[in-house]
Amino acid sequence: MIAALQWFAQQGRHVLIAGLVLGILTGLVLPDLVGGLQVIIAPVVVTLLFLAFLRLGPDGVRAGVLGWRGGVLAVLVLQLALPLVAALGFRLLEVDSVLALGVVLVLAAAPITGSPNLAILSGVSAPTALRQLVLGTLLLPATVLPVFLLVPGLGAVREVMGIVAQLLGVIVLACALGLWLRARGIVRATPGSLAAIDASATLLLGVIVIALMGAVGPALLSGGTVWAVLALVLALGFGLQLVTILLARGRLPGPQAAALGQVAGHRNSALFLGVLPPALPSDLFLFIGLYQIPMYLTPLVMGRVYGRLRLKG
């Protein structure tokens, strides 16, 4: 049983790619099913956050914050400075669209909970990805507040504070419950329990990818601007990685620079879906769904880049 769970967890890369394909096909063949899955996106994302902290445990969280000074600086640049620049730019240009909102939400989000797993699959520094996941998630309520205050459509200051308070509550609850279960010995770091956690996370990642990709298939067939949006998210996802790698390469060992590039491009924007106003248009699902493509193709696409730049370790 343990071996079977470990095997399934190790197939994470293939599960995610299969999820991308199944999500597109499901949106074409069973659109009602996709609509049902979209309802569970927010609780599934919270569950993944809980599983990440449960997997790490107190020792893992402590290990994740080693080198925290550089990690905090990276968080402030990636999760605060970049989205503030984008939000200010859109506001000055009077751009008020779902596309602009999607870009700002991606830039303001913390790394996805699967960042360490994707780093391992890509042959780069998992500890660096782990550190940025922990710090980025813990600092998210503080970094997202000034960004949200600049985004049109999210309401007045009181409403934005309410959104941030909900987000903080979700993060604290997921973190506290996961760490408490490990600290009390209710869940131990045995091969069986870790395999079960990894397999559960892999399965839930597949489910959420299918749910987020459901709107992509019909949109791609309909043509129009969706192909331009796809080009934008590909440029945004891979561009964030490449620029971060080039800036960090001379300051960090290759595998660490590559991992920092990954977390720069792999953002958990779906976490915001559980706290944003429900009146926001469903087109936001399409943008976030399209953004899954560069994230989960990273181990395949960026592998050659890591090889050329000698970033693997």
C-alpha positions in Angstrom: 0.0 0.0 0.0 2.8 2.4 1.0 4.7 1.6 -2.2 1.5 2.3 -4.3 1.0 5.7 -2.6 4.6 6.6 -3.1 4.5 5.6 -6.8 1.3 7.7 -7.3 2.9 10.7 -5.5 6.0 10.4 -7.7 3.8 10.7 -10.8 3.0 14.3 -9.9 4.4 15.8 -13.2 2.4 13.3 -15.3 -0.7 13.9 -13.1 -0.6 17.6 -13.7 -0.1 17.3 -17.4 -2.9 14.8 -17.6 -5.0 17.3 -15.5 -4.3 20.0 -18.1 -5.5 17.8 -20.9 -8.5 16.4 -19.0 -9.5 19.9 -17.9 -9.6 21.1 -21.5 -11.5 18.0 -22.7 -13.9 18.0 -19.8 -14.8 21.7 -20.5 -15.8 20.6 -24.0 -17.6 17.4 -23.2 -19.0 17.9 -19.7 -19.3 21.6 -19.0 -21.8 21.0 -16.1 -19.2 18.9 -14.3 -16.6 21.7 -14.6 -19.1 24.2 -13.1 -19.5 21.8 -10.1 -15.8 21.5 -9.7 -15.3 25.2 -9.8 -17.3 25.5 -6.6 -14.8 23.4 -4.7 -11.7 25.2 -5.9 -11.4 27.4 -2.8 -11.7 24.6 -0.2 -9.4 22.4 -2.2 -6.7 25.2 -2.3 -7.1 25.6 1.4 -6.8 21.8 1.9 -3.6 21.8 -0.2 -2.2 24.6 2.0 -3.0 22.5 5.1 -1.4 19.4 3.6 1.7 21.4 2.8 2.1 22.5 6.4 1.2 19.0 7.6 3.9 17.5 5.3 6.5 20.0 6.5 5.8 19.9 10.3 7.5 22.2 12.8 11.0 21.0 11.7 10.2 21.6 8.1 8.9 25.1 8.7 12.0 25.9 10.7 14.3 24.6 7.9 12.2 26.5 5.4 13.1 29.9 7.0 16.8 29.3 7.0 18.4 32.2 5.0 15.3 34.2 5.8 16.8 37.6 5.1 17.4 37.0 1.4 14.1 35.1 1.3 12.1 38.0 2.8 13.8 40.4 0.3 12.7 38.2 -2.5 9.1 38.1 -1.1 9.0 41.9 -0.9 10.2 42.2 -4.5 8.0 39.5 -6.0 4.8 39.8 -4.0 4.9 43.5 -3.1 7.0 45.6 -5.5 6.0 43.9 -8.8 2.2 43.9 -8.2 2.3 47.5 -6.9 4.1 48.6 -10.1 1.6 46.7 -12.2 -1.4 48.0 -10.2 -0.2 51.6 -10.4 0.6 51.3 -14.1 -2.9 49.9 -14.9 -4.5 52.7 -12.8 -2.5 55.5 -14.4 -3.4 54.0 -17.9 -7.0 53.7 -16.7 -7.0 50.0 -17.5 -9.8 48.3 -15.6 -10.3 44.8 -17.0 -10.3 41.2 -15.9 -7.0 40.9 -17.7 -5.4 43.6 -15.6 -6.9 42.1 -12.4 -5.6 38.7 -13.3 -2.0 40.0 -13.9 -2.0 41.8 -10.5 -3.5 38.8 -8.7 -0.8 36.5 -10.1 2.0 38.9 -9.1 0.6 39.4 -5.6 0.2 35.7 -4.9 2.5 33.5 -2.9 4.2 30.5 -4.5 2.0 27.5 -5.2 2.0 24.8 -2.5 3.6 22.3 -4.9 6.7 24.5 -5.4 9.1 22.1 -3.6 7.8 19.2 -5.6 8.2 20.9 -8.9 11.7 21.9 -7.9 12.6 18.3 -7.3 11.1 17.2 -10.6 13.2 19.9 -12.3 16.4 19.1 -10.6 16.8 22.4 -8.8 17.0 23.5 -5.2 13.9 22.2 -3.3 15.0 23.9 0.0 15.0 27.3 -1.7 11.5 26.7 -3.1 10.4 25.5 0.4 11.8 28.6 2.1 10.0 30.9 -0.4 6.8 28.9 0.0 6.9 29.3 3.8 7.9 33.0 3.9 5.7 34.0 1.0 2.6 32.3 2.5 3.2 33.7 6.0 3.9 37.3 4.7 1.0 37.2 2.1 -1.6 39.1 4.3 0.9 41.9 4.8 2.1 42.2 1.2 -1.3 41.9 -0.4 -3.1 44.7 1.6 -1.4 47.7 -0.2 -1.8 46.0 -3.5 -5.5 45.3 -3.0 -6.1 48.9 -2.0 -4.9 50.0 -5.5 -7.0 47.5 -7.4 -10.4 48.9 -8.7 -13.4 46.8 -8.1 -12.4 45.2 -4.8 -14.3 47.8 -2.8 -13.5 50.4 -0.2 -10.8 50.2 2.4 -13.1 48.4 4.9 -14.0 45.8 2.3 -10.4 45.2 1.3 -9.5 44.9 5.0 -12.2 42.3 5.3 -10.8 40.3 2.3 -7.3 40.4 3.8 -8.7 39.3 7.2 -10.4 36.3 5.6 -7.1 35.4 3.8 -5.1 35.7 7.1 -7.7 33.5 8.9 -7.4 30.8 6.2 -3.6 30.8 6.3 -3.4 30.8 10.1 -6.0 28.0 10.4 -4.3 25.8 7.8 -0.8 26.4 9.3 -1.9 26.0 12.9 -3.9 22.8 12.3 -1.2 21.2 10.2 1.6 22.0 12.7 -0.5 21.1 15.7 -1.3 17.6 14.3 2.5 17.0 13.8 3.6 18.5 17.1 1.1 16.5 19.1 2.2 13.3 17.3 -1.3 12.7 15.9 0.3 12.6 12.5 3.9 11.3 12.4 6.5 11.6 9.7 6.4 7.8 8.9 6.8 6.6 5.3 3.2 5.6 5.2 1.8 8.9 6.5 4.1 11.0 4.3 3.2 8.9 1.2 -0.5 9.3 2.0 -0.1 13.1 2.3 1.9 13.3 -0.9 -0.6 11.1 -2.8 -3.5 13.2 -1.5 -1.8 16.4 -2.5 -1.1 15.0 -6.0 -4.7 13.9 -6.4 -6.1 17.3 -5.3 -3.6 19.1 -7.5 -5.0 17.1 -10.4 -8.6 18.0 -9.4 -7.9 21.7 -9.1 -6.1 21.8 -12.5 -9.1 20.1 -14.1 -11.5 22.6 -12.5 -9.4 25.6 -13.4 -8.8 24.4 -17.0 -12.6 23.7 -17.6 -13.2 27.1 -19.3 -10.1 26.9 -21.4 -11.3 24.3 -24.0 -14.4 26.0 -25.2 -12.6 29.4 -25.1 -9.8 28.1 -27.3 -12.3 26.7 -29.8 -14.2 29.9 -29.9 -11.1 31.8 -30.9 -11.0 35.6 -30.5 -8.9 37.2 -27.8 -8.3 34.0 -25.8 -5.2 33.2 -27.9 -3.8 36.6 -27.1 -4.5 36.0 -23.4 -2.7 32.6 -23.7 0.3 34.3 -25.2 0.3 36.8 -22.4 0.2 34.2 -19.6 2.9 32.2 -21.3 5.1 35.3 -21.5 4.2 36.2 -17.9 4.9 32.8 -16.5 8.0 31.9 -18.3 9.2 35.6 -18.4 9.1 35.9 -14.6 11.2 32.8 -14.3 13.8 33.8 -16.9 14.2 37.3 -15.7 14.5 36.2 -12.0 17.1 33.5 -13.0 19.2 36.0 -14.9 19.2 38.5 -12.0 19.9 35.9 -9.4 22.4 33.8 -11.3 25.4 35.8 -10.3 24.4 36.1 -6.7 23.2 32.5 -5.9 24.4 29.0 -6.9 22.7 27.8 -10.1 20.1 25.4 -8.5 19.0 28.1 -6.0 18.7 30.7 -8.8 16.6 28.3 -10.8 14.4 27.5 -7.8 13.9 31.3 -7.1 12.9 31.7 -10.8 10.4 28.9 -10.4 8.6 30.4 -7.4 8.6 33.8 -9.2 6.5 32.3 -12.0 4.5 29.7 -10.0 1.9 31.7 -8.1 -1.1 30.5 -6.0 -3.5 33.0 -7.4 -6.4 30.5 -7.0 -6.2 31.1 -3.3 -7.8 34.5 -3.8 -10.9 33.0 -5.4 -12.2 32.0 -2.0 -12.1 35.6 -0.6 -12.7 37.9 -3.6 -16.2 39.4 -4.1 -18.5 36.8 -5.9 -19.6 39.5 -8.4 -16.2 39.3 -10.1 -16.7 38.0 -13.7 -16.2 34.3 -14.5 -13.6 35.4 -17.0 -11.2 35.5 -14.1 -11.4 31.7 -14.0 -10.3 31.6 -17.6 -7.3 33.7 -16.9 -6.2 31.7 -13.9 -6.9 28.5 -15.8 -4.7 29.6 -18.7 -2.0 30.5 -16.2 -1.8 26.9 -15.1 -0.2 26.0 -18.5 3.2 27.7 -18.1 3.4 26.6 -14.4 2.8 22.9 -15.0 4.9 22.7 -18.2 7.9 24.1 -16.4 9.7 20.8 -15.7 9.5 20.0 -19.4 10.0 23.4 -21.0 12.6 24.9 -18.6 14.6 21.8 -18.3 16.7 22.7 -21.4 17.2 26.2 -20.0 18.5 24.8 -16.7 20.8 22.5 -18.7 22.2 25.3 -20.9 22.9 27.6 -18.0 24.2 24.8 -15.8 21.6 25.4 -13.1 20.8 21.9 -12.1 22.2 20.4 -9.0 
